[in-house]
């Protein structure tokens, strides 16, 4: 098991977290996504997966949901 934390900017509500969760969960091997929502600010997203996910795949998933990762 691998746990990674990313920081996502722009989420404001439950719909936002649902969209991000859905896109990340669609990546192979993801078993859990937990989001600590800070509306309109930077939110922490903790991803649990079978193996580490690439930064590129996570960025693409978050982008597909309409948000961006903050380094």
C-alpha positions in Angstrom: 0.0 0.0 0.0 1.1 3.5 -0.8 -0.3 6.8 0.6 0.3 10.1 -1.2 -0.9 13.6 -0.3 -1.5 16.3 -2.9 -2.7 19.8 -2.5 -5.5 21.0 -4.7 -6.6 24.5 -5.3 -10.1 25.8 -6.1 -12.5 23.3 -4.5 -15.4 25.0 -2.7 -18.1 22.3 -2.0 -19.1 18.7 -1.9 -19.7 18.6 -5.6 -16.0 19.7 -6.1 -14.7 17.0 -3.8 -16.9 14.4 -5.5 -15.5 15.3 -9.0 -11.9 15.1 -7.8 -12.6 11.8 -5.9 -14.2 10.3 -9.0 -11.4 11.2 -11.3 -8.6 10.0 -8.9 -10.5 6.8 -8.1 -10.6 6.0 -11.8 -6.8 5.6 -11.8 -5.7 2.0 -11.5 -4.9 0.7 -8.1 -6.6 3.5 -6.0 -8.3 2.1 -3.0 -9.3 5.3 -1.1 -9.4 9.1 -1.5 -9.9 11.4 1.5 -10.2 15.2 1.1 -9.8 17.8 3.8 -11.9 20.5 2.2 -11.0 24.2 2.8 -13.5 26.0 0.6 -11.9 28.4 -1.8 -8.4 27.7 -0.5 -5.9 24.8 -0.8 -7.3 21.4 0.3 -5.3 18.3 1.1 -6.1 15.2 -0.8 -4.8 11.9 0.6 -4.7 9.0 -1.9 -4.3 5.4 -0.9 -3.3 3.0 -3.7 -1.7 -0.4 -4.3 1.5 1.4 -5.6 2.7 5.0 -5.9 0.9 7.0 -8.6 2.9 9.3 -10.9 2.7 13.0 -10.5 1.6 13.3 -14.1 -1.4 10.9 -13.7 -2.5 12.7 -10.6 -2.2 16.1 -12.2 -4.2 14.9 -15.3 -7.0 13.4 -13.1 -7.3 16.6 -11.0 -7.2 18.7 -14.2 -10.0 16.6 -15.7 -12.1 17.4 -12.7 -11.5 21.1 -13.3 -8.9 21.9 -10.6 -5.1 22.1 -10.2 -2.5 20.7 -8.0 -0.4 23.2 -6.0 3.3 22.3 -5.5 
